[in-house]
Protein backbone atom coordinates (compact mmCIF):
# COMPACT_ATOMS: atom_id res chain seq x y z
CA UNK A 1 0.00 0.00 0.00
CA UNK A 2 1.22 3.48 -0.86
CA UNK A 3 2.11 5.73 2.05
CA UNK A 4 -0.43 8.34 0.96
CA UNK A 5 -3.21 5.74 1.04
CA UNK A 6 -2.14 4.50 4.47
CA UNK A 7 -2.04 8.10 5.65
CA UNK A 8 -5.69 8.54 4.70
CA UNK A 9 -6.55 5.48 6.77
CA UNK A 10 -4.54 6.94 9.65
CA UNK A 11 -6.53 10.20 9.40
CA UNK A 12 -9.79 8.24 9.54
CA UNK A 13 -8.66 6.48 12.73
CA UNK A 14 -8.72 8.02 16.20
CA UNK A 15 -5.13 7.21 17.08
CA UNK A 16 -2.25 4.79 16.60
CA UNK A 17 -1.45 1.98 19.00
CA UNK A 18 1.41 -0.51 19.00
CA UNK A 19 0.20 -2.30 22.13
CA UNK A 20 -2.48 -4.96 21.69
CA UNK A 21 -3.41 -4.48 25.36
CA UNK A 22 -4.50 -0.91 24.54
CA UNK A 23 -6.89 -0.88 21.59
CA UNK A 24 -9.24 2.11 21.65
CA UNK A 25 -12.24 1.85 19.34
CA UNK A 26 -11.42 3.05 15.84
CA UNK A 27 -7.64 3.06 16.34
CA UNK A 28 -4.90 1.89 13.97
CA UNK A 29 -2.79 -1.00 15.26
CA UNK A 30 0.79 -1.28 13.97
CA UNK A 31 2.43 -4.62 14.72
CA UNK A 32 5.98 -4.15 15.98
CA UNK A 33 8.49 -6.83 16.87
CA UNK A 34 10.83 -7.15 19.84
CA UNK A 35 13.32 -9.65 21.16
CA UNK A 36 10.60 -11.64 22.89
CA UNK A 37 7.39 -10.78 21.00
CA UNK A 38 5.91 -10.51 17.52
CA UNK A 39 3.16 -7.93 17.21
CA UNK A 40 1.82 -9.68 14.10
CA UNK A 41 0.59 -12.47 16.33
CA UNK A 42 -1.66 -10.03 18.17
CA UNK A 43 -3.20 -8.31 15.13
CA UNK A 44 -6.40 -10.37 15.20
CA UNK A 45 -6.82 -9.70 18.93
CA UNK A 46 -6.30 -5.96 18.34
CA UNK A 47 -9.04 -5.93 15.71
CA UNK A 48 -11.39 -7.89 17.94
CA UNK A 49 -10.75 -5.47 20.81
CA UNK A 50 -11.64 -2.33 18.87
CA UNK A 51 -8.95 -1.38 16.37
CA UNK A 52 -10.29 -0.42 12.94
CA UNK A 53 -7.23 -1.61 11.02
CA UNK A 54 -4.06 -3.61 11.70
CA UNK A 55 -0.78 -2.99 9.90
CA UNK A 56 1.25 -6.22 9.66
CA UNK A 57 4.40 -7.33 7.83
CA UNK A 58 3.84 -11.11 7.86
CA UNK A 59 1.06 -12.25 5.54
CA UNK A 60 0.43 -15.49 7.44
CA UNK A 61 -1.25 -13.50 10.19
CA UNK A 62 -3.86 -11.94 7.89
CA UNK A 63 -7.34 -13.36 7.53
CA UNK A 64 -8.09 -13.91 3.85
CA UNK A 65 -10.65 -11.44 2.52
CA UNK A 66 -10.53 -9.22 5.63
CA UNK A 67 -9.61 -5.78 4.34
CA UNK A 68 -8.82 -4.55 7.85
CA UNK A 69 -5.38 -6.13 7.55
CA UNK A 70 -2.83 -3.89 5.82
CA UNK A 71 0.29 -5.72 4.66
CA UNK A 72 3.56 -3.74 4.47
CA UNK A 73 7.21 -4.70 4.06
CA UNK A 74 8.32 -3.57 7.52
CA UNK A 75 6.01 -2.29 10.26
CA UNK A 76 8.65 -0.30 12.14
CA UNK A 77 9.80 1.50 9.01
CA UNK A 78 6.16 2.15 8.10
CA UNK A 79 5.55 3.69 11.55
CA UNK A 80 8.55 5.97 11.07
CA UNK A 81 7.65 6.94 7.49
CA UNK A 82 4.04 7.61 8.44
CA UNK A 83 5.16 9.85 11.31
CA UNK A 84 7.45 11.86 9.06
CA UNK A 85 4.74 12.19 6.40
CA UNK A 86 2.26 13.40 9.03
CA UNK A 87 4.80 15.88 10.41
CA UNK A 88 5.29 17.30 6.91
CA UNK A 89 1.57 17.55 6.20
CA UNK A 90 0.90 19.59 9.35
CA UNK A 91 4.04 21.73 9.27
CA UNK A 92 3.95 22.25 13.04
CA UNK A 93 6.94 24.08 14.49
CA UNK A 94 9.06 21.47 16.26
CA UNK A 95 11.70 21.91 18.95
CA UNK A 96 14.11 18.96 19.08
CA UNK A 97 15.88 18.29 22.36
CA UNK A 98 18.71 15.94 23.22
CA UNK A 99 21.64 15.77 25.64
CA UNK A 100 23.38 13.43 28.04
CA UNK A 101 21.74 14.66 31.24
CA UNK A 102 18.62 16.61 32.03
CA UNK A 103 16.88 16.32 28.66
CA UNK A 104 13.65 14.88 30.08
CA UNK A 105 13.47 17.46 32.88
CA UNK A 106 14.33 20.25 30.43
CA UNK A 107 11.68 19.00 28.00
CA UNK A 108 9.11 19.07 30.81
CA UNK A 109 10.14 22.59 31.88
CA UNK A 110 10.09 23.94 28.30
CA UNK A 111 6.68 22.39 27.65
CA UNK A 112 5.27 23.71 30.92
CA UNK A 113 6.45 27.23 30.11
CA UNK A 114 5.25 27.19 26.50
CA UNK A 115 1.87 25.83 27.60
CA UNK A 116 1.22 29.16 29.30
CA UNK A 117 0.58 30.64 25.84
CA UNK A 118 0.39 27.75 23.35
CA UNK A 119 -1.19 24.38 22.70
CA UNK A 120 1.89 22.19 23.00
CA UNK A 121 2.46 18.53 22.17
CA UNK A 122 5.45 17.03 23.94
CA UNK A 123 7.10 13.67 24.48
CA UNK A 124 5.48 11.71 27.28
CA UNK A 125 7.94 10.38 29.85
CA UNK A 126 11.14 9.44 28.06
CA UNK A 127 9.64 7.90 24.90
CA UNK A 128 12.56 9.29 22.95
CA UNK A 129 13.82 6.45 20.74
CA UNK A 130 13.14 5.09 17.24
CA UNK A 131 9.66 4.02 18.36
CA UNK A 132 8.82 6.77 20.85
CA UNK A 133 9.65 9.68 18.52
CA UNK A 134 7.38 8.56 15.63
CA UNK A 135 4.62 7.54 18.05
CA UNK A 136 4.74 11.03 19.57
CA UNK A 137 4.66 12.70 16.16
CA UNK A 138 1.56 10.72 15.22
CA UNK A 139 -0.22 12.36 18.17
CA UNK A 140 0.19 15.76 16.48
CA UNK A 141 -3.08 17.51 15.69
CA UNK A 142 -3.79 20.59 13.58
CA UNK A 143 -4.61 22.52 16.77
CA UNK A 144 -1.10 22.09 18.19
CA UNK A 145 0.96 25.30 17.90
CA UNK A 146 4.30 23.74 18.86
CA UNK A 147 5.80 20.33 19.59
CA UNK A 148 8.72 19.53 21.90
CA UNK A 149 10.28 16.25 20.81
CA UNK A 150 12.87 14.56 23.01
CA UNK A 151 15.49 12.45 21.23
CA UNK A 152 17.72 9.96 23.05
CA UNK A 153 20.63 7.88 21.83
CA UNK A 154 23.03 5.19 22.97
CA UNK A 155 25.02 4.80 19.75
CA UNK A 156 26.35 6.98 16.98
CA UNK A 157 23.99 7.95 14.17
CA UNK A 158 20.84 7.62 16.27
CA UNK A 159 20.17 11.36 16.69
CA UNK A 160 20.68 11.88 12.95
CA UNK A 161 18.14 9.13 12.29
CA UNK A 162 15.58 10.66 14.66
CA UNK A 163 16.12 14.14 13.21
CA UNK A 164 15.29 12.79 9.77
CA UNK A 165 11.95 11.59 11.16
CA UNK A 166 11.03 14.64 13.27
CA UNK A 167 12.70 17.32 11.10
CA UNK A 168 12.95 19.87 13.94
CA UNK A 169 12.97 23.60 13.22
CA UNK A 170 14.63 24.47 16.54
CA UNK A 171 17.12 22.56 18.64
CA UNK A 172 18.64 22.39 22.08
CA UNK A 173 21.34 20.09 23.44
CA UNK A 174 21.23 20.28 27.24
CA UNK A 175 24.84 19.11 27.68
CA UNK A 176 27.25 16.32 26.80
CA UNK A 177 28.67 13.90 29.35
CA UNK A 178 30.06 10.43 29.91
CA UNK A 179 27.14 8.07 29.33
CA UNK A 180 26.53 4.97 27.19
CA UNK A 181 30.28 4.86 26.48
CA UNK A 182 29.85 1.21 25.52
CA UNK A 183 27.74 2.27 22.53
CA UNK A 184 29.41 5.59 21.72
CA UNK A 185 32.96 4.28 22.03
CA UNK A 186 34.32 7.39 23.77
CA UNK A 187 33.36 10.78 25.17
CA UNK A 188 34.21 12.23 21.76
CA UNK A 189 31.65 9.81 20.31
CA UNK A 190 29.04 11.24 22.71
CA UNK A 191 29.78 14.79 21.53
CA UNK A 192 29.65 13.76 17.87
CA UNK A 193 26.32 11.97 18.31
CA UNK A 194 24.58 14.74 20.25
CA UNK A 195 25.99 17.18 17.70
CA UNK A 196 24.04 15.39 14.98
CA UNK A 197 21.12 17.64 15.99
CA UNK A 198 23.25 20.69 15.15
CA UNK A 199 24.34 19.03 11.89
CA UNK A 200 20.73 18.60 10.84
CA UNK A 201 19.78 22.17 11.70
CA UNK A 202 22.75 23.58 9.77
CA UNK A 203 21.19 22.20 6.60
CA UNK A 204 17.68 23.50 7.37
CA UNK A 205 16.66 27.00 6.38
CA UNK A 206 15.62 29.43 9.14
CA UNK A 207 16.55 27.03 11.92
CA UNK A 208 17.46 28.22 15.42
CA UNK A 209 19.53 26.68 18.20
CA UNK A 210 19.17 27.52 21.89
CA UNK A 211 22.56 27.01 23.53
CA UNK A 212 24.09 27.14 27.00
CA UNK A 213 26.86 29.67 26.48
CA UNK A 214 28.84 28.39 29.48
CA UNK A 215 29.22 24.90 27.97
CA UNK A 216 32.46 24.94 26.00
CA UNK A 217 31.81 21.51 24.45
CA UNK A 218 28.59 22.78 22.87
CA UNK A 219 30.00 26.14 21.83
CA UNK A 220 32.91 24.37 20.08
CA UNK A 221 30.57 22.46 17.75
CA UNK A 222 28.01 25.24 17.14
CA UNK A 223 29.66 27.15 14.31
CA UNK A 224 27.44 28.14 11.40
CA UNK A 225 24.22 28.08 13.43
CA UNK A 226 21.74 30.79 14.40
CA UNK A 227 22.35 30.80 18.16
CA UNK A 228 20.13 32.09 20.95
CA UNK A 229 22.44 32.00 23.96
CA UNK A 230 21.74 31.71 27.68
CA UNK A 231 24.03 31.48 30.70
CA UNK A 232 25.83 33.61 33.28
CA UNK A 233 27.15 36.40 31.05
CA UNK A 234 25.29 39.65 31.70
CA UNK A 235 24.80 40.44 28.02
CA UNK A 236 23.35 37.13 26.81
CA UNK A 237 19.83 36.82 25.43
CA UNK A 238 18.81 35.34 28.80
CA UNK A 239 21.18 35.42 31.76
CA UNK A 240 20.90 34.59 35.41
CA UNK A 241 22.43 33.04 38.50
CA UNK A 242 21.61 30.63 41.30
CA UNK A 243 20.41 32.37 44.48
CA UNK A 244 19.70 29.36 46.69
CA UNK A 245 19.82 25.58 46.99
CA UNK A 246 18.65 24.46 50.42
CA UNK A 247 17.24 22.16 49.31
CA UNK A 248 15.24 23.58 46.39
CA UNK A 249 16.82 25.52 43.54
CA UNK A 250 16.08 29.25 43.46
CA UNK A 251 17.48 31.58 40.81
CA UNK A 252 17.11 34.95 39.17
CA UNK A 253 17.03 35.75 35.46
CA UNK A 254 16.72 38.67 33.11
CA UNK A 255 16.59 39.29 29.38
CA UNK A 256 19.74 40.96 28.04
CA UNK A 257 21.94 43.48 29.78
CA UNK A 258 19.21 45.89 30.85
CA UNK A 259 16.29 43.52 31.51
CA UNK A 260 14.29 43.40 34.71
CA UNK A 261 15.33 40.75 37.26
CA UNK A 262 12.88 37.94 37.99
CA UNK A 263 13.18 35.66 41.03
CA UNK A 264 12.03 32.05 40.71
CA UNK A 265 11.66 29.50 43.51
CA UNK A 266 11.46 26.05 41.94
CA UNK A 267 10.55 22.65 43.35
CA UNK A 268 13.67 21.14 41.76
CA UNK A 269 16.59 19.72 43.71
CA UNK A 270 20.09 20.57 42.55
CA UNK A 271 22.07 23.47 41.14
CA UNK A 272 22.66 21.25 38.10
CA UNK A 273 19.03 21.98 37.16
CA UNK A 274 19.77 25.71 36.79
CA UNK A 275 20.82 25.47 33.09
CA UNK A 276 17.70 23.36 32.45
CA UNK A 277 15.45 26.00 34.00
CA UNK A 278 17.28 28.81 32.20
CA UNK A 279 16.79 26.98 28.90
CA UNK A 280 13.04 26.95 29.55
CA UNK A 281 13.13 30.67 30.33
CA UNK A 282 15.03 31.31 27.10
CA UNK A 283 12.68 29.35 24.87
CA UNK A 284 9.60 30.76 26.58
CA UNK A 285 10.87 34.32 26.15
CA UNK A 286 11.82 33.64 22.52
CA UNK A 287 8.27 32.52 21.76
CA UNK A 288 6.73 35.49 23.54
CA UNK A 289 5.51 33.95 26.79
CA UNK A 290 5.03 36.75 29.35
CA UNK A 291 7.74 36.82 32.06
CA UNK A 292 5.22 36.33 34.85
CA UNK A 293 3.86 33.29 33.01
CA UNK A 294 7.38 31.86 32.73
CA UNK A 295 7.98 32.38 36.46
CA UNK A 296 4.62 30.86 37.38
CA UNK A 297 5.21 27.78 35.23
CA UNK A 298 8.67 27.08 36.64
CA UNK A 299 7.57 27.63 40.24
CA UNK A 300 4.63 25.27 39.79
CA UNK A 301 6.47 22.41 38.12
CA UNK A 302 6.79 19.34 40.36
CA UNK A 303 9.31 16.67 39.20
CA UNK A 304 8.13 13.08 38.88
CA UNK A 305 9.53 9.61 38.10
CA UNK A 306 12.39 9.68 40.63
CA UNK A 307 14.09 12.66 39.00
CA UNK A 308 15.39 15.30 41.43
CA UNK A 309 12.53 14.63 43.84
CA UNK A 310 12.43 15.48 47.53
CA UNK A 311 10.43 13.16 49.76
CA UNK A 312 10.05 13.33 53.53
CA UNK A 313 9.32 10.06 55.30
CA UNK A 314 8.65 9.48 58.99
CA UNK A 315 12.34 8.70 59.50
CA UNK A 316 14.35 10.57 56.84
CA UNK A 317 14.46 13.17 54.08
CA UNK A 318 15.12 11.59 50.69
CA UNK A 319 16.61 13.19 47.60
CA UNK A 320 15.56 10.73 44.91
CA UNK A 321 17.49 10.81 41.64
CA UNK A 322 17.34 7.11 40.90
CA UNK A 323 16.04 7.11 37.34
CA UNK A 324 19.45 7.14 35.70
CA UNK A 325 23.13 7.73 36.36
CA UNK A 326 26.38 8.27 34.51
CA UNK A 327 29.71 9.74 35.65
CA UNK A 328 28.72 13.31 34.74
CA UNK A 329 25.31 13.29 36.40
CA UNK A 330 26.60 11.34 39.40
CA UNK A 331 29.38 13.85 40.04
CA UNK A 332 26.97 16.78 39.62
CA UNK A 333 24.57 15.25 42.15
CA UNK A 334 27.38 14.56 44.64
CA UNK A 335 28.83 18.06 44.35
CA UNK A 336 25.41 19.56 44.81
CA UNK A 337 24.68 17.36 47.84
CA UNK A 338 28.04 18.21 49.39
CA UNK A 339 27.22 21.92 49.10
CA UNK A 340 23.71 21.64 50.55
CA UNK A 341 23.29 23.05 54.04
CA UNK A 342 21.56 20.07 55.65
CA UNK A 343 22.60 17.86 58.61
CA UNK A 344 23.46 14.15 58.65
CA UNK A 345 24.13 13.50 54.98
CA UNK A 346 23.95 9.92 53.76
CA UNK A 347 24.56 8.40 50.33
CA UNK A 348 22.96 5.35 48.73
CA UNK A 349 24.53 4.96 45.28
CA UNK A 350 24.01 2.30 42.62
CA UNK A 351 26.24 1.24 39.75
CA UNK A 352 26.45 3.36 36.61
CA UNK A 353 25.66 1.10 33.66
CA UNK A 354 26.93 0.90 30.04
CA UNK A 355 30.39 2.40 30.61
CA UNK A 356 32.32 -0.38 28.91
CA UNK A 357 36.06 -0.51 29.49
CA UNK A 358 35.96 2.77 31.45
CA UNK A 359 33.55 1.43 34.06
CA UNK A 360 35.95 0.54 36.89
CA UNK A 361 37.94 3.76 36.43
CA UNK A 362 34.81 5.91 36.52
CA UNK A 363 33.43 4.16 39.60
CA UNK A 364 36.78 4.55 41.34
CA UNK A 365 36.74 8.27 40.50
CA UNK A 366 33.35 8.61 42.17
CA UNK A 367 34.53 6.64 45.19
CA UNK A 368 37.62 8.85 45.54
CA UNK A 369 35.47 11.97 45.48
CA UNK A 370 33.22 10.55 48.20
CA UNK A 371 36.25 9.79 50.41
CA UNK A 372 37.21 13.47 50.31
CA UNK A 373 33.70 14.77 51.00
CA UNK A 374 33.02 13.65 54.59
CA UNK A 375 29.52 12.29 54.10
CA UNK A 376 28.30 10.80 57.37
CA UNK A 377 27.22 7.41 55.99
CA UNK A 378 27.76 5.77 52.57
CA UNK A 379 26.16 2.68 51.05
CA UNK A 380 26.96 1.46 47.52
CA UNK A 381 25.03 -1.13 45.51
CA UNK A 382 26.24 -3.24 42.61
CA UNK A 383 29.24 -5.14 41.30
CA UNK A 384 31.04 -2.15 39.79
CA UNK A 385 31.12 -0.14 43.01
CA UNK A 386 32.05 -3.33 44.89
CA UNK A 387 35.11 -3.73 42.63
CA UNK A 388 36.42 -0.25 43.44
CA UNK A 389 38.82 0.33 46.33
CA UNK A 390 36.96 1.60 49.39
CA UNK A 391 35.64 0.53 52.79
CA UNK A 392 32.01 1.62 52.32
CA UNK A 393 29.11 -0.66 53.16
CA UNK A 394 28.39 -2.64 49.99
CA UNK A 395 25.43 -4.68 48.76
CA UNK A 396 25.28 -6.78 45.58
CA UNK A 397 21.79 -5.58 44.64
CA UNK A 398 18.80 -3.58 45.82
CA UNK A 399 17.03 -6.62 47.27
CA UNK A 400 19.97 -7.33 49.58
CA UNK A 401 19.90 -3.73 50.74
CA UNK A 402 16.16 -3.93 51.40
CA UNK A 403 16.71 -6.96 53.63
CA UNK A 404 19.26 -4.99 55.64
CA UNK A 405 17.01 -1.94 55.90
CA UNK A 406 14.21 -4.08 57.31
CA UNK A 407 16.35 -4.85 60.36
CA UNK A 408 18.35 -1.60 60.64
CA UNK A 409 16.71 1.46 59.14
CA UNK A 410 18.66 4.77 59.14
CA UNK A 411 16.95 7.60 61.00
CA UNK A 412 17.16 11.39 60.85
CA UNK A 413 19.33 11.45 57.73
CA UNK A 414 19.11 13.43 54.53
CA UNK A 415 19.76 10.68 51.97
CA UNK A 416 20.79 11.08 48.34
CA UNK A 417 19.66 8.07 46.30
CA UNK A 418 21.21 7.82 42.85
CA UNK A 419 22.05 5.04 40.42
CA UNK A 420 21.26 3.62 37.01
CA UNK A 421 17.65 2.53 36.57
CA UNK A 422 18.71 -1.10 36.17
CA UNK A 423 19.98 -1.17 39.77
CA UNK A 424 16.37 -0.55 40.90
CA UNK A 425 17.15 1.79 43.77
CA UNK A 426 13.60 3.14 43.48
CA UNK A 427 12.52 -0.13 45.16
CA UNK A 428 14.25 0.85 48.44
CA UNK A 429 12.31 4.09 48.93
CA UNK A 430 9.46 2.49 50.91
CA UNK A 431 11.99 1.08 53.38
CA UNK A 432 13.55 4.45 54.29
Steps between C-alpha positions, in 0.01 A plus 500: 500500500622848414589725791246761391222240508607376843510860618135544405414194707701646788301826475174304514613324819494654847859419588788258452580219740786251500379321813232234456407548867391857418261503205265799506200474269582620150878501550774383263711211629858472371664166575855547626751232589734468797749250632228301673179586311352527152225758469366325189377221723275744684346672196180294507458567873552874441226503237265304723564742787411814306769595250366596157806381308817300568828562320703177476815389317444122503222386268437176690332699775239656270152358464425445132244747367512722811592844371579623851844342470755724327812317384827698481865404459611613846269628774764699688615680187136565409439654845800728452410597142139567595612724787729701275229533234252621763754748638549642150128525429433704815814714492491552877799683645712239677764544769741205513677433828783265586793483742674266740336623820188695579326471163177356642482758780586779255235375257243507781603852607495635142159345435359632827618852419380496139162364610435833670436648154481211251342163435808281530557134417799350677665164554338304780746367757820406321350346184792639305626216279432364150152393612416775749583791267273388211224398742512849652492667159190302406322664795541840331173675421429808289418693819851457642706821471834344596650159573792420731656172391759331720762289322723251682791292378740231614699461178633718223264597219185467710433874542551552126246225434244653737554848355417365156166380639408805711667768283525755784502873428666587832749309710652483844770270636489519880861383544741221412642258755639153556208264442439190286875489429457135404289606201667832419855369531636811674404839640585645159244258355239643740574855382487397134167321544326777694641744245305321228208725601713805416609334174139457395405857586797641307344362183149630577398850401396743776593260778591619850707346778464584869839449664653513847777753448698372800538151349824504303435157345178627342641836396791323325266309267244778439665691217278599209178494703252771597561501876278629779731491801430471872729477802680713758632779277314825565451579132355169379148469362398352837737508796472417865653345809418259780380674818429199721512122530383388843359270389300642208658694215426873492640733235463837336492580129469792265487562127815667366720752674227741607208263566300488820604235755255219573530272804385139468463245780480155343409160641812349341792358695850585384698790359559278196137573406574873463605476130188289436275764655683781320451317170125497565509872578690564177265304277192641671627856457595432137145388424346797678378346825452780756771507771248451779364196316852357472560552873164348592559192285846430641390555860206264455684214333532193724752233384382141468640153422786507753670798337630764743214433741490585869300268723462517877427173677433442869869422551701687234511760224566342161649660191395254231693508173485130426370500144841503336868559566825554315833647614401857409159498666629305800778751564259793458260347753781431749645850471158650546427280803836585655418871471149472645458641849327202661604279796586129504567435133482142378561348157340195340657461155448234234723394213521712186421274205627480138846650557693222330874487558490828696259366761740411783699822454187715509362325808835539674496872416161534667618303802809721535285812494275358772803424721596868490149630569432388859150364451378351827392161362554336158340191348580378147307241299621289210800310369680799349508701822593181688806460274631848581740558789314627806368393840137609453210272584428302183204296377485290182151620406201700618323196645794429731493860616126480566555197723755697701275805526220286641714423805700825528336806350695831500329783686521879485717506188478698180565225244603540137387199296655475155584222257421358159139391456606137460627493860139562613578734787145635471392173668673598828306824549215340698753359747656837591 
